[in-house]
Amino acid sequence: MGNKNLFILLGASVALLASVNVQAAGDAEAGRKKAELCAGCHGIANYRNAYPSYRVPKLGGQHAEYLIAALKAYKSGERDHPPMKGSAASLSEQDMLDIAAFLSGK
Amino acid sequence: MLRRWLLLSVPVCVVLMSGPLLAAGDPAAGREKSQACAACHGPDGNSPAPQFPKLAGQYPDYLVHALTAYQNGERKNPMMQQMAAPLSEQDIKDLAAYYASQQGLNLRWKLK
């Protein structure tokens, strides 16, 4: 019986540890919904805002890690761009993971 | 006399108008200039490493903005600031034109 309890304990520990990774990964389907707002600028071909005058960059297929770094930099102000700061301000870490997972996909 | 001055105005106008035309980025020149960039961003801008962004297929004017921002310190990144420092305005345009001409990034939503 001792061995069985130990086995259960080990199994539960492994499952718990593994679940940390699952939660920390981005969910592309959740990201699709969360990224709907982003499409307004980033989803229209050749879209320009009134200011600045360069085109809003394409994000489709970009590395998720880079997208997350960019969103964090906009949120913190390290990258200075008021429209992006506003967009990133309300995003949680999980939101960023999910959005990046969606954008980096096909 | 008037006719001579009018005649002179033609080449003068051509020279004045040639600036914006010649200043456009040249993808072939950009490819040559991109050797240093390939180490991180890949030979065609499809960077294999996740921390270095893909450049392939990006809008050229956005890439010009980014390189210029690294040059003037508006965007801070020690590696990129170092890479951008020696670039001329024409270099930046050529590099941007090269990466823009490659296949890679897309519009995720395919909206019109």
Backbone of each chain as ProteinMPNN parsed JSONL, in Angstrom:
{"seq_chain_A": "MGNKNLFILLGASVALLASVNVQAAGDAEAGRKKAELCAGCHGIANYRNAYPSYRVPKLGGQHAEYLIAALKAYKSGERDHPPMKGSAASLSEQDMLDIAAFLSGK", "coords_chain_A": {"N_chain_A": [[0.844, -1.206, 0.0], [2.011, 1.183, 0.678], [3.776, 1.616, -1.414], [1.941, 2.063, -3.449], [0.728, 4.466, -2.64], [2.928, 6.114, -2.781], [3.421, 6.01, -5.473], [1.141, 7.264, -6.453], [1.515, 9.782, -5.368], [3.858, 10.552, -6.665], [2.922, 10.534, -9.313], [0.968, 12.525, -9.214], [2.57, 14.699, -8.635], [4.164, 14.92, -10.929], [2.187, 15.455, -12.811], [1.301, 17.885, -11.881], [3.575, 19.493, -12.166], [3.866, 19.349, -14.913], [1.597, 20.654, -15.739], [2.086, 23.269, -15.276], [3.645, 24.114, -17.421], [1.758, 23.854, -19.479], [-0.124, 25.789, -18.808], [1.434, 28.046, -19.079], [1.898, 28.25, -21.745], [0.939, 29.695, -24.909], [-2.411, 30.073, -26.007], [-3.722, 29.664, -29.008], [-6.307, 29.797, -30.007], [-7.744, 31.17, -28.06], [-6.273, 33.443, -28.298], [-7.004, 34.359, -30.803], [-9.532, 35.52, -30.425], [-8.833, 37.496, -28.572], [-7.208, 39.072, -30.085], [-8.735, 40.478, -31.83], [-9.176, 43.224, -31.7], [-6.711, 44.17, -32.496], [-6.653, 43.752, -35.183], [-7.816, 45.899, -36.363], [-5.9, 47.848, -36.988], [-3.609, 46.374, -37.698], [-4.506, 44.492, -39.418], [-5.321, 45.269, -41.889], [-4.564, 45.69, -45.242], [-1.747, 47.607, -46.119], [-2.263, 49.626, -44.275], [-2.375, 52.849, -42.896], [-1.994, 54.996, -40.121], [-3.208, 58.249, -39.08], [-1.053, 59.494, -37.997], [1.95, 58.022, -36.939], [3.416, 58.229, -40.309], [4.303, 55.939, -41.555], [3.616, 52.583, -42.719], [1.488, 50.397, -40.808], [2.983, 47.744, -39.147], [3.204, 44.384, -40.518], [2.151, 41.469, -38.856], [1.61, 38.815, -39.035], [2.771, 35.54, -38.813], [5.044, 36.236, -37.506], [7.659, 35.781, -35.039], [6.599, 34.395, -31.977], [7.843, 34.87, -29.531], [9.207, 37.244, -30.005], [7.072, 38.988, -30.497], [5.823, 39.026, -28.005], [7.84, 40.18, -26.463], [7.867, 42.682, -27.659], [5.282, 43.645, -27.077], [5.446, 43.8, -24.297], [7.412, 45.734, -24.068], [6.14, 47.945, -25.173], [4.078, 48.233, -23.361], [5.456, 48.883, -21.029], [6.583, 51.225, -21.739], [9.145, 51.343, -22.621], [9.474, 51.012, -25.306], [8.489, 53.613, -27.238], [5.424, 54.498, -28.159], [2.49, 55.826, -28.445], [-0.147, 54.824, -29.441], [0.28, 52.032, -29.401], [1.035, 51.65, -26.783], [-1.315, 52.189, -25.485], [-2.826, 50.059, -26.499], [-1.494, 47.843, -25.482], [-1.603, 48.177, -22.8], [-3.719, 47.055, -21.343], [-3.295, 44.372, -21.443], [-2.779, 41.176, -20.064], [-0.164, 38.92, -18.912], [-0.838, 36.367, -19.817], [-2.685, 37.022, -21.814], [-0.956, 38.197, -23.657], [0.638, 35.997, -24.328], [-1.29, 34.361, -25.535], [-2.227, 35.943, -27.682], [0.143, 36.257, -29.116], [0.611, 33.595, -29.773], [-1.489, 33.151, -31.523], [-0.96, 35.074, -33.58], [1.51, 34.232, -34.575], [0.932, 31.987, -35.901], [-0.409, 30.137, -38.764]], "CA_chain_A": [[0.0, 0.0, 0.0], [2.951, 2.319, 0.735], [4.27, 1.86, -2.767], [0.864, 2.626, -4.261], [0.586, 5.886, -2.275], [4.1, 6.816, -3.318], [3.211, 6.115, -6.912], [0.118, 8.307, -6.66], [2.145, 11.064, -5.039], [4.763, 10.87, -7.773], [2.112, 10.825, -10.49], [0.34, 13.83, -9.019], [3.625, 15.72, -8.729], [4.526, 15.058, -12.347], [1.074, 16.127, -13.485], [1.291, 19.291, -11.428], [4.707, 20.163, -12.806], [3.595, 19.437, -16.347], [0.502, 21.599, -15.985], [2.67, 24.625, -15.266], [4.017, 24.409, -18.804], [0.562, 24.011, -20.307], [-0.722, 27.095, -18.527], [2.305, 29.122, -19.508], [1.932, 28.322, -23.2], [-0.118, 30.51, -25.467], [-3.539, 29.39, -26.622], [-3.973, 30.426, -30.229], [-7.739, 30.031, -30.191], [-8.069, 32.281, -27.159], [-5.583, 34.595, -28.865], [-7.766, 34.853, -31.952], [-10.559, 36.441, -29.907], [-8.199, 38.633, -27.912], [-6.492, 39.885, -31.079], [-9.675, 41.107, -32.769], [-8.926, 44.669, -31.685], [-5.45, 44.445, -33.197], [-6.898, 43.679, -36.629], [-8.228, 47.208, -36.831], [-4.749, 48.519, -37.601], [-2.623, 45.425, -38.219], [-5.101, 43.486, -40.286], [-5.755, 45.873, -43.152], [-3.41, 45.846, -46.115], [-1.212, 48.958, -46.357], [-2.951, 50.577, -43.406], [-1.608, 53.912, -42.244], [-2.712, 55.895, -39.24], [-2.993, 59.654, -39.423], [0.338, 59.736, -37.615], [2.953, 58.402, -37.946], [2.999, 58.015, -41.678], [4.716, 54.657, -42.117], [2.556, 51.596, -42.622], [1.418, 49.582, -39.599], [3.714, 46.54, -39.558], [2.599, 43.062, -40.601], [2.479, 40.635, -37.702], [1.31, 37.418, -39.328], [3.937, 34.699, -39.0], [6.178, 36.739, -36.708], [7.988, 34.938, -33.89], [5.79, 34.704, -30.799], [8.71, 35.424, -28.476], [9.481, 38.634, -30.333], [5.826, 39.744, -30.316], [5.611, 39.218, -26.566], [8.828, 41.17, -26.021], [7.439, 43.994, -28.148], [4.105, 44.073, -26.306], [5.909, 44.191, -22.96], [8.151, 46.985, -24.2], [5.157, 49.007, -25.374], [3.336, 48.399, -22.107], [6.306, 49.533, -20.023], [7.054, 52.508, -22.231], [10.51, 51.199, -23.13], [9.271, 51.401, -26.69], [7.591, 54.745, -27.112], [4.462, 54.613, -29.251], [1.237, 55.935, -27.686], [-1.24, 53.905, -29.789], [0.612, 50.677, -28.946], [1.018, 51.625, -25.331], [-2.72, 52.06, -25.132], [-3.295, 48.717, -26.831], [-0.841, 46.825, -24.652], [-1.77, 48.491, -21.373], [-4.709, 46.224, -20.662], [-3.006, 42.958, -21.67], [-2.072, 40.396, -19.049], [0.881, 38.043, -19.449], [-1.505, 35.292, -20.561], [-3.219, 37.63, -23.032], [0.149, 38.363, -24.604], [0.996, 34.654, -24.796], [-2.339, 33.865, -26.432], [-2.224, 36.751, -28.897], [1.359, 35.917, -29.856], [0.431, 32.256, -30.33], [-2.37, 33.302, -32.677], [-0.326, 35.826, -34.658], [2.651, 33.516, -35.138], [0.454, 30.818, -36.62], [-0.695, 30.332, -40.198]], "C_chain_A": [[0.874, 1.249, 0.0], [3.443, 2.668, -0.65], [3.21, 2.524, -3.626], [0.7, 4.113, -3.961], [1.725, 6.714, -2.838], [3.935, 7.051, -4.817], [2.204, 7.219, -7.24], [0.724, 9.683, -6.431], [3.061, 11.507, -6.181], [3.98, 11.298, -9.015], [1.482, 12.202, -10.407], [1.368, 14.951, -9.159], [4.007, 15.986, -10.163], [3.436, 15.823, -13.094], [1.039, 17.611, -13.138], [2.399, 20.086, -12.127], [4.445, 20.372, -14.295], [2.542, 20.492, -16.632], [1.003, 23.037, -15.975], [3.03, 25.023, -16.682], [2.792, 24.658, -19.673], [-0.041, 25.386, -20.081], [0.117, 28.222, -19.083], [2.37, 29.243, -21.022], [0.795, 29.205, -23.684], [-1.176, 29.655, -26.132], [-3.974, 30.203, -27.832], [-5.454, 30.712, -30.435], [-8.237, 31.156, -29.291], [-7.466, 33.569, -27.717], [-6.337, 35.202, -30.03], [-8.822, 35.858, -31.497], [-9.917, 37.696, -29.343], [-7.564, 39.586, -28.924], [-7.43, 40.608, -32.036], [-9.459, 42.608, -32.85], [-7.706, 45.033, -32.521], [-5.671, 44.525, -34.707], [-7.253, 45.037, -37.203], [-7.117, 48.005, -37.484], [-3.843, 47.532, -38.324], [-3.2, 44.452, -39.224], [-5.525, 43.991, -41.644], [-4.524, 46.168, -43.99], [-3.039, 47.31, -46.279], [-1.839, 50.018, -45.462], [-1.974, 51.591, -42.825], [-2.523, 54.649, -41.285], [-2.49, 57.32, -39.714], [-1.555, 60.04, -39.108], [0.805, 58.545, -36.81], [2.589, 57.898, -39.329], [3.448, 56.68, -42.256], [3.615, 53.631, -41.867], [2.661, 50.764, -41.334], [2.002, 48.201, -39.924], [2.871, 45.27, -39.577], [3.077, 42.233, -39.411], [2.317, 39.149, -37.984], [2.567, 36.606, -39.596], [5.162, 35.156, -38.24], [6.422, 35.81, -35.525], [7.203, 35.375, -32.661], [6.634, 35.366, -29.717], [8.993, 36.903, -28.731], [8.237, 39.497, -30.105], [5.574, 40.037, -28.851], [6.584, 40.26, -26.033], [8.399, 42.571, -26.445], [6.257, 44.517, -27.339], [4.511, 44.53, -24.91], [6.625, 45.533, -23.009], [7.209, 48.169, -24.431], [4.418, 49.287, -24.068], [4.155, 49.17, -21.075], [6.75, 50.923, -20.447], [8.482, 52.476, -22.736], [10.535, 51.464, -24.622], [8.175, 52.441, -26.69], [6.688, 54.868, -28.326], [3.072, 54.611, -28.63], [0.113, 54.991, -28.137], [-0.967, 52.481, -29.307], [0.619, 50.585, -27.433], [-0.414, 51.454, -24.846], [-3.245, 50.661, -25.364], [-2.752, 47.676, -25.869], [-1.142, 46.983, -23.174], [-2.677, 47.5, -20.658], [-4.403, 44.733, -20.788], [-2.277, 42.334, -20.495], [-0.999, 39.565, -19.735], [0.256, 36.942, -20.303], [-2.099, 35.821, -21.851], [-2.125, 37.716, -24.089], [0.564, 37.009, -25.179], [-0.007, 34.159, -25.834], [-2.327, 34.624, -27.756], [-1.017, 36.396, -29.764], [1.244, 34.537, -30.491], [-0.446, 32.317, -31.575], [-1.646, 33.959, -33.841], [0.798, 35.05, -35.332], [2.226, 32.305, -35.945], [0.141, 31.134, -38.07], [-2.066, 30.946, -40.359]], "O_chain_A": [[0.519, 2.258, -0.609], [3.524, 3.837, -1.027], [3.502, 3.417, -4.422], [0.553, 4.928, -4.872], [1.539, 7.838, -3.303], [4.255, 8.114, -5.349], [2.392, 7.998, -8.174], [0.483, 10.622, -7.19], [3.047, 12.663, -6.603], [4.318, 12.279, -9.677], [1.457, 12.952, -11.383], [1.082, 16.008, -9.721], [4.158, 17.137, -10.573], [3.716, 16.712, -13.897], [0.783, 18.465, -13.987], [2.18, 21.198, -12.609], [4.755, 21.421, -14.859], [2.595, 21.156, -17.668], [0.406, 23.915, -16.599], [2.754, 26.146, -17.102], [2.787, 25.566, -20.504], [-0.423, 26.07, -21.03], [-0.417, 29.244, -19.513], [2.856, 30.252, -21.533], [-0.182, 29.435, -22.971], [-0.87, 28.633, -26.746], [-4.526, 31.295, -27.695], [-5.816, 31.756, -30.98], [-9.046, 31.986, -29.704], [-8.064, 34.641, -27.625], [-6.314, 36.417, -30.227], [-8.987, 36.915, -32.105], [-10.376, 38.811, -29.59], [-7.403, 40.773, -28.643], [-6.97, 41.281, -32.958], [-9.545, 43.199, -33.927], [-7.676, 46.077, -33.172], [-4.979, 45.258, -35.415], [-7.023, 45.302, -38.383], [-7.361, 48.757, -38.428], [-3.364, 47.809, -39.424], [-2.464, 43.666, -39.82], [-6.032, 43.226, -42.465], [-3.573, 46.801, -43.532], [-3.897, 48.153, -46.545], [-1.934, 51.183, -45.85], [-0.901, 51.242, -42.333], [-3.688, 54.898, -41.594], [-1.698, 57.575, -40.622], [-0.921, 60.801, -39.84], [0.012, 58.079, -35.993], [1.575, 57.222, -39.505], [3.016, 56.317, -43.349], [2.801, 53.77, -40.953], [3.752, 50.472, -40.845], [1.562, 47.557, -40.876], [1.956, 45.098, -38.772], [4.242, 42.288, -39.018], [2.837, 38.316, -37.242], [3.342, 36.933, -40.495], [6.215, 34.523, -38.324], [5.505, 35.132, -35.061], [7.142, 36.561, -32.338], [6.19, 36.311, -29.065], [9.018, 37.712, -27.803], [8.337, 40.607, -29.581], [5.166, 41.139, -28.486], [6.202, 41.124, -25.244], [8.547, 43.53, -25.687], [6.228, 45.687, -26.959], [3.991, 45.52, -24.397], [6.471, 46.366, -22.116], [7.459, 49.268, -23.936], [4.168, 50.441, -23.72], [3.622, 50.002, -20.342], [7.233, 51.707, -19.629], [8.983, 53.486, -23.231], [11.478, 52.056, -25.147], [7.069, 52.197, -26.208], [7.128, 55.29, -29.395], [2.526, 53.553, -28.32], [-0.537, 54.396, -27.278], [-1.885, 51.796, -28.854], [0.249, 49.557, -26.866], [-0.691, 50.684, -23.926], [-4.005, 50.126, -24.556], [-3.457, 46.743, -25.485], [-0.963, 46.052, -22.389], [-2.433, 47.147, -19.504], [-5.17, 43.908, -20.292], [-1.294, 42.878, -19.993], [-0.924, 39.506, -20.962], [0.758, 36.624, -21.381], [-2.032, 35.15, -22.881], [-2.329, 37.363, -25.251], [0.813, 36.89, -26.379], [0.369, 33.613, -26.871], [-2.408, 34.019, -28.825], [-1.132, 36.252, -30.981], [1.716, 34.322, -31.608], [-0.188, 31.626, -32.561], [-1.704, 33.464, -34.967], [1.015, 35.196, -36.535], [3.052, 31.665, -36.597], [0.386, 32.241, -38.549], [-2.503, 31.194, -41.483]]}, "seq_chain_B": "MLRRWLLLSVPVCVVLMSGPLLAAGDPAAGREKSQACAACHGPDGNSPAPQFPKLAGQYPDYLVHALTAYQNGERKNPMMQQMAAPLSEQDIKDLAAYYASQQGLNLRWKLK", "coords_chain_B": {"N_chain_B": [[17.756, 85.057, -75.827], [15.927, 84.653, -73.736], [14.933, 82.252, -74.672], [17.179, 80.648, -74.368], [17.478, 80.524, -71.615], [15.103, 79.256, -70.964], [15.543, 76.805, -72.168], [17.614, 75.863, -70.63], [16.315, 75.451, -68.297], [15.13, 72.991, -68.523], [17.001, 70.704, -68.169], [17.666, 71.407, -65.567], [15.265, 71.096, -64.188], [14.922, 68.354, -64.517], [17.06, 67.366, -63.027], [16.323, 68.301, -60.504], [13.956, 66.885, -60.056], [14.815, 64.304, -60.051], [15.764, 63.412, -57.672], [13.797, 62.333, -55.682], [13.038, 60.107, -57.208], [15.428, 58.617, -57.712], [16.081, 58.112, -55.13], [14.603, 56.002, -54.224], [14.445, 52.721, -52.728], [16.73, 50.097, -53.549], [16.354, 46.817, -54.159], [18.261, 44.891, -54.965], [20.738, 46.034, -54.382], [20.282, 46.22, -51.699], [20.248, 43.544, -50.926], [22.958, 42.888, -51.154], [23.983, 44.522, -49.203], [23.007, 43.372, -46.965], [24.424, 41.374, -45.736], [25.651, 41.39, -43.191], [23.44, 41.465, -41.605], [22.233, 39.072, -41.921], [23.179, 37.176, -40.173], [21.695, 37.201, -37.807], [19.068, 37.665, -38.646], [18.594, 35.943, -40.693], [19.232, 34.876, -44.119], [17.289, 35.75, -45.945], [15.724, 37.27, -44.392], [13.935, 35.771, -42.985], [14.11, 35.091, -40.065], [15.563, 32.517, -38.186], [15.818, 32.342, -35.438], [13.922, 32.807, -32.484], [14.036, 35.166, -30.988], [14.906, 37.155, -32.618], [13.391, 39.289, -34.818], [11.369, 38.388, -37.675], [11.929, 39.743, -40.864], [11.276, 39.486, -43.454], [9.198, 40.313, -46.098], [8.037, 42.414, -44.803], [6.589, 45.755, -44.575], [8.322, 48.186, -46.461], [8.556, 50.89, -45.67], [8.033, 50.775, -42.991], [10.235, 49.328, -42.083], [12.269, 51.111, -42.729], [11.611, 53.128, -40.949], [12.115, 51.753, -38.536], [14.896, 51.137, -38.613], [15.922, 53.703, -38.76], [15.022, 54.687, -36.347], [16.512, 53.153, -34.57], [18.978, 54.17, -35.181], [18.842, 56.883, -34.36], [18.369, 56.614, -31.723], [15.818, 56.544, -30.763], [14.618, 54.113, -30.631], [15.68, 51.658, -28.463], [18.225, 49.418, -28.359], [20.995, 47.681, -27.809], [22.42, 45.99, -29.607], [21.155, 46.365, -32.131], [21.387, 49.115, -32.376], [24.076, 49.365, -32.76], [24.357, 47.998, -35.162], [22.895, 49.571, -36.884], [24.142, 51.998, -36.856], [26.313, 52.593, -38.795], [24.929, 52.915, -41.177], [23.918, 54.516, -44.186], [21.379, 56.827, -45.37], [20.515, 55.904, -47.826], [21.437, 53.273, -47.732], [19.73, 52.261, -45.773], [17.255, 52.492, -47.066], [17.672, 50.74, -49.208], [18.14, 48.284, -47.932], [15.673, 47.979, -46.667], [14.018, 47.779, -48.912], [14.938, 45.4, -49.978], [14.323, 43.407, -47.985], [11.583, 43.758, -47.898], [10.85, 42.731, -50.306], [11.015, 40.049, -50.035], [9.559, 36.778, -49.282], [7.455, 36.139, -46.566], [6.4, 37.427, -43.842], [2.918, 38.104, -43.18], [-0.498, 39.286, -43.538], [-2.295, 38.567, -40.881], [-5.075, 38.338, -40.611], [-6.157, 38.642, -43.088], [-7.872, 40.658, -44.01], [-9.644, 43.069, -46.025]], "CA_chain_B": [[18.204, 85.035, -74.424], [14.862, 83.985, -72.985], [14.879, 80.871, -75.133], [18.331, 79.934, -73.806], [17.191, 80.247, -70.209], [14.044, 78.241, -70.935], [16.176, 75.538, -72.523], [18.428, 75.459, -69.477], [15.431, 75.028, -67.208], [14.754, 71.578, -68.689], [17.877, 69.81, -67.373], [17.592, 71.775, -64.157], [14.066, 70.438, -63.65], [15.184, 66.907, -64.471], [17.929, 67.108, -61.872], [15.574, 68.546, -59.273], [12.941, 65.85, -59.891], [15.414, 62.966, -60.027], [16.037, 63.044, -56.279], [12.836, 61.366, -55.134], [13.015, 58.882, -58.003], [16.653, 57.853, -57.478], [16.215, 57.771, -53.726], [13.876, 54.779, -53.875], [15.323, 51.632, -52.344], [17.087, 49.116, -54.563], [16.438, 45.521, -53.467], [19.502, 44.173, -55.295], [21.778, 46.639, -53.544], [19.942, 45.855, -50.328], [20.691, 42.167, -50.675], [24.413, 42.912, -50.924], [24.277, 45.212, -47.94], [22.363, 42.683, -45.842], [25.228, 40.236, -45.274], [25.842, 41.464, -41.735], [22.138, 41.287, -40.944], [21.796, 37.684, -42.092], [23.61, 36.36, -39.034], [20.589, 37.106, -36.854], [17.752, 37.732, -39.273], [18.496, 34.987, -41.788], [19.653, 35.459, -45.396], [16.199, 36.439, -46.617], [14.924, 37.966, -43.399], [13.117, 34.832, -42.214], [14.978, 34.764, -38.949], [15.261, 31.24, -37.547], [15.84, 32.454, -33.98], [12.674, 33.472, -32.099], [14.194, 36.483, -30.379], [15.199, 38.132, -33.674], [12.164, 39.312, -35.606], [11.369, 38.186, -39.118], [11.829, 40.967, -41.63], [10.87, 39.146, -44.814], [7.844, 40.678, -46.474], [7.547, 43.579, -44.035], [6.489, 46.987, -45.357], [9.632, 48.845, -46.475], [8.577, 52.151, -44.919], [8.134, 50.444, -41.567], [11.629, 48.934, -41.835], [13.04, 52.354, -42.751], [11.357, 53.764, -39.656], [12.76, 51.004, -37.458], [16.346, 51.331, -38.68], [16.187, 55.106, -38.421], [14.781, 54.827, -34.911], [17.689, 52.597, -33.885], [20.089, 55.089, -35.42], [18.751, 58.131, -33.587], [18.183, 56.295, -30.31], [14.405, 56.513, -30.413], [14.451, 52.723, -30.221], [16.905, 51.306, -27.755], [18.651, 48.024, -28.384], [22.436, 47.865, -28.045], [22.88, 45.297, -30.809], [20.616, 47.011, -33.322], [21.938, 50.46, -32.509], [25.41, 49.171, -33.321], [24.214, 47.575, -36.564], [22.308, 50.645, -37.684], [24.964, 53.216, -36.792], [27.084, 52.961, -39.99], [24.113, 52.906, -42.393], [23.477, 55.776, -44.778], [19.944, 56.849, -45.669], [20.32, 55.035, -48.986], [21.602, 51.897, -47.241], [18.5, 51.903, -45.069], [16.201, 52.299, -48.073], [17.981, 49.544, -49.992], [17.893, 47.124, -47.065], [14.228, 47.864, -46.493], [13.45, 47.307, -50.175], [15.298, 43.988, -50.136], [13.529, 42.552, -47.101], [10.173, 43.865, -48.283], [10.63, 41.935, -51.509], [11.086, 38.621, -49.701], [8.324, 36.15, -48.819], [7.548, 35.762, -45.145], [5.301, 37.937, -43.027], [1.657, 38.298, -43.892], [-1.579, 39.879, -42.749], [-2.862, 37.382, -40.226], [-6.515, 38.228, -40.725], [-6.548, 38.697, -44.497], [-8.961, 41.603, -44.216], [-9.377, 43.944, -47.177]], "C_chain_B": [[17.207, 84.279, -73.567], [14.813, 82.512, -73.37], [16.016, 80.061, -74.531], [18.061, 79.558, -72.349], [16.107, 79.185, -70.075], [14.62, 76.854, -71.217], [16.98, 74.994, -71.35], [17.544, 74.911, -68.369], [15.061, 73.546, -67.323], [15.697, 70.654, -67.919], [17.856, 70.134, -65.887], [16.4, 71.072, -63.504], [14.274, 68.94, -63.528], [16.024, 66.568, -63.253], [17.151, 67.251, -60.575], [14.575, 67.422, -58.999], [13.547, 64.47, -59.716], [15.644, 62.479, -58.604], [15.067, 62.012, -55.735], [12.821, 60.049, -55.892], [14.235, 58.019, -57.686], [16.732, 57.364, -56.048], [15.444, 56.522, -53.344], [14.853, 53.655, -53.59], [15.524, 50.624, -53.454], [17.268, 47.757, -53.896], [17.736, 44.762, -53.751], [20.666, 44.718, -54.476], [21.551, 46.262, -52.084], [20.4, 44.455, -49.979], [22.183, 42.133, -50.372], [24.729, 43.503, -49.565], [23.791, 44.43, -46.729], [23.186, 41.535, -45.263], [25.384, 40.221, -43.756], [24.554, 41.143, -40.993], [21.732, 39.82, -40.916], [22.123, 36.82, -40.884], [22.483, 36.166, -38.029], [19.242, 36.959, -37.544], [17.576, 36.747, -40.421], [18.812, 35.648, -43.113], [18.532, 36.2, -46.131], [15.294, 37.181, -45.649], [13.963, 37.063, -42.647], [13.953, 34.27, -41.078], [14.598, 33.431, -38.314], [15.155, 31.344, -36.017], [14.656, 33.288, -33.504], [12.843, 34.858, -31.481], [14.538, 37.554, -31.401], [14.043, 38.15, -34.659], [12.387, 39.006, -37.082], [11.161, 39.531, -39.8], [11.237, 40.719, -43.011], [9.418, 39.517, -45.061], [7.258, 41.836, -45.693], [7.475, 44.797, -44.931], [7.826, 47.732, -45.308], [9.656, 50.13, -45.657], [8.62, 51.898, -43.415], [9.574, 50.076, -41.203], [12.538, 50.16, -41.834], [12.862, 53.073, -41.416], [12.132, 53.075, -38.545], [14.268, 51.239, -37.449], [16.723, 52.757, -38.294], [16.03, 55.329, -36.921], [15.934, 54.241, -34.092], [18.869, 53.548, -34.018], [20.035, 56.303, -34.518], [18.422, 57.881, -32.11], [16.741, 56.28, -29.853], [14.018, 55.1, -29.985], [15.764, 52.249, -29.637], [17.142, 49.8, -27.778], [20.128, 48.05, -28.751], [22.928, 47.214, -29.337], [22.42, 46.012, -32.068], [21.156, 48.423, -33.498], [23.325, 50.398, -33.137], [25.337, 48.839, -34.806], [23.753, 48.735, -37.439], [23.223, 51.855, -37.804], [25.673, 53.56, -38.101], [26.252, 53.108, -41.263], [23.796, 54.31, -42.879], [21.978, 55.688, -45.025], [19.645, 55.917, -46.838], [20.466, 53.573, -48.589], [20.298, 51.411, -46.615], [17.378, 51.629, -46.07], [16.422, 51.012, -48.862], [17.711, 48.28, -49.183], [16.391, 46.887, -46.912], [13.576, 47.303, -47.752], [13.741, 45.823, -50.375], [14.406, 43.095, -49.275], [12.051, 42.588, -47.459], [9.856, 42.963, -49.464], [10.674, 40.43, -51.242], [9.743, 38.109, -49.214], [8.468, 35.789, -47.353], [6.329, 36.216, -44.381], [4.055, 38.15, -43.871], [0.661, 39.02, -42.994], [-2.382, 38.739, -42.17], [-4.348, 37.22, -40.51], [-6.997, 38.2, -42.169], [-7.81, 39.526, -44.681], [-8.632, 42.474, -45.41], [-9.532, 45.386, -46.759]], "O_chain_B": [[17.567, 83.397, -72.787], [14.671, 81.638, -72.515], [15.826, 78.887, -74.214], [18.364, 78.451, -71.905], [16.171, 78.324, -69.197], [14.237, 75.865, -70.591], [17.011, 73.785, -71.119], [17.948, 74.035, -67.604], [14.715, 72.917, -66.322], [15.23, 69.882, -67.082], [18.01, 69.246, -65.047], [16.514, 70.525, -62.407], [13.852, 68.326, -62.547], [15.742, 65.607, -62.537], [17.29, 66.439, -59.661], [14.367, 67.045, -57.846], [12.858, 63.55, -59.274], [15.712, 61.274, -58.358], [15.484, 60.916, -55.362], [12.615, 58.991, -55.298], [14.097, 56.825, -57.421], [17.357, 56.342, -55.763], [15.614, 56.022, -52.232], [15.955, 53.627, -54.136], [14.6, 50.33, -54.213], [18.226, 47.558, -53.149], [18.253, 44.067, -52.875], [21.476, 43.959, -53.945], [22.497, 46.017, -51.334], [20.881, 44.204, -48.874], [22.624, 41.443, -49.453], [25.629, 43.04, -48.865], [24.117, 44.776, -45.593], [22.706, 40.803, -44.398], [25.264, 39.175, -43.118], [24.583, 40.612, -39.883], [21.0, 39.374, -40.033], [21.426, 35.844, -40.604], [22.334, 35.083, -37.463], [18.377, 36.216, -37.08], [16.521, 36.718, -41.055], [18.676, 36.865, -43.234], [18.791, 37.163, -46.852], [14.229, 37.666, -46.03], [13.246, 37.528, -41.761], [14.433, 33.137, -41.126], [13.442, 33.23, -37.942], [14.483, 30.532, -35.381], [14.401, 34.361, -34.05], [11.894, 35.641, -31.452], [14.472, 38.743, -31.09], [13.743, 37.127, -35.275], [13.431, 39.315, -37.656], [10.339, 40.344, -39.379], [10.752, 41.647, -43.659], [8.522, 39.094, -44.33], [6.101, 42.202, -45.901], [8.195, 44.887, -45.925], [8.404, 47.893, -44.233], [10.662, 50.435, -45.017], [9.169, 52.697, -42.657], [10.072, 50.464, -40.146], [13.47, 50.243, -41.034], [13.825, 53.563, -40.826], [12.739, 53.739, -37.704], [14.851, 51.509, -36.398], [17.709, 52.988, -37.595], [16.802, 56.063, -36.305], [16.288, 54.776, -33.041], [19.659, 53.712, -33.088], [21.056, 56.717, -33.968], [18.222, 58.824, -31.344], [16.464, 56.031, -28.679], [13.193, 54.916, -29.09], [16.825, 52.417, -30.237], [16.335, 49.022, -27.269], [20.481, 48.401, -29.877], [23.735, 47.788, -30.068], [23.219, 46.24, -32.977], [21.361, 48.881, -34.622], [23.702, 51.255, -33.936], [26.138, 49.323, -35.606], [24.171, 48.862, -38.59], [23.097, 52.646, -38.739], [25.647, 54.723, -38.502], [26.806, 53.394, -42.325], [23.448, 55.187, -42.088], [21.378, 54.619, -44.906], [18.63, 55.219, -46.834], [19.705, 52.724, -49.054], [19.829, 50.306, -46.888], [16.642, 50.652, -45.935], [15.474, 50.282, -49.149], [17.124, 47.324, -49.688], [15.906, 45.76, -47.013], [12.689, 46.453, -47.671], [12.898, 45.079, -50.878], [13.805, 42.143, -49.773], [11.349, 41.584, -47.342], [8.729, 42.487, -49.606], [10.396, 39.632, -52.137], [8.889, 38.885, -48.786], [9.472, 35.207, -46.942], [5.341, 35.489, -44.278], [4.118, 38.347, -45.084], [0.951, 39.324, -41.836], [-3.073, 38.025, -42.897], [-4.836, 36.097, -40.636], [-8.122, 37.781, -42.442], [-8.712, 39.138, -45.423], [-7.464, 42.608, -45.775], [-9.351, 46.288, -47.577]]}, "name": "protein", "num_of_chains": 2, "seq": "MGNKNLFILLGASVALLASVNVQAAGDAEAGRKKAELCAGCHGIANYRNAYPSYRVPKLGGQHAEYLIAALKAYKSGERDHPPMKGSAASLSEQDMLDIAAFLSGKMLRRWLLLSVPVCVVLMSGPLLAAGDPAAGREKSQACAACHGPDGNSPAPQFPKLAGQYPDYLVHALTAYQNGERKNPMMQQMAAPLSEQDIKDLAAYYASQQGLNLRWKLK"}
